[in-house]
Amino acid sequence: MRRRDFISLVGGAMVWPVAAQSQEATRPYRIFWFSTQTQPDPFLDGFRDGMRARGYVEGKNLTFELQYAPGDPEALRQAISEIKRGKIDLVVSSGPATRAMTAVREVPVLFALSGDPVELGIVKSLAQPGGNFTGSTFLSLELAGKRVELLRDIFPRLSTLIALSNTNHPGEQSEWRATREACQKLGIAPVYVPFSGPRELEAALARAANIHADALLVFPDAATMVHRASIAEFAINRRLPSMFGWSEYCEAGGLASYGANQKATYFSLATYADRILRGESPADLPVVQPTNFEFAINLGTAKLLGIDLDESAILFRANKVIE
């Protein structure tokens, strides 16, 4: 089976008919929600909506234990200890929180990961996870090339492109290779600006400030997501058109983004939560990849950069326009 066919097949499996799953759960369940981001949490909102659609009511047959540990390794360790000793039915984690969960083997873990779960070592393959982890990965090398193409369409004079990338992101080198290949096909010179974790991001931006580039491409991951507003401000201050992976970056001031709708992905992830709580094993539930993507543009940022998109055909291709 071709990879694209497999993705479509699995992606379709994720959108389980709500009517078939909406029957009320037979007993109260406890879900541990673990994130390195902060509240308010739009992804938790999406997951909660998905669980409600499947008949789960908080305070009646479902309890959430929320744990947020932005940049706090000690909190991560404490959370793992709590999971191991507590009566928890399911863990849901995202980004770096998933990396911290690799020590957990006693409880099923659902993840939504921007990187490669195989490279991270939490599943044997996308088709057959084989352990207590499964979920969704946003990593798609086809998207890496598409982002370069869209940025070129928005800004035709693009000749030198900064690629800001967190090297701690599993699958990062594959994404950089796909980006580099897309740039070469379009005659664009890519300049790689790597950093290792959020503590090095500020220094990476300082290096990027000294590069004579035309635009900025930011690989999507938890570190850049948390600091999306400051990265977007950096790009605006240096008059760099910017491309990101998810629309949340655009809402924070980025010029454009192309990728999956994360809230919708977390809504769909509730399908797997329901199936696991009803007795299915994560080992047998394939890791899914979203098949529907959105192209977002921030018109306010475009105007700040002097880019007129009001009469541009690119604007009509956007799924989401932020004024």
Secondary structure, DSSP 4 states (H G I P E B T S, - for coil): --HHHHHHHHHHHHS--HHHH-SPPSS-EEEEEEESS-SS-HHHHHHHHHHHHTT--BTTTEEEEEEE-TT-HHHHHHHHHHHHHS--SEEEEETHHHHHGGG--SS-EEEEESS-HHHHTS-S-SS---SSEEEEE---HHHHHHHHHHHHHH-TT--EEEEEEETTSTTHHHHHHHHHHHHHHHT-EEEEEEESSGGGHHHHHHHHHTS--SEEEE--SHHHHHTHHHHHHHHHHTT--EEESSHHHHHTT-SEEEEE-HHHHHHHHHHHHHHHHTT--GGGS--B----EEEEEEHHHHHHTT---TT-HHHHT-SEEE-
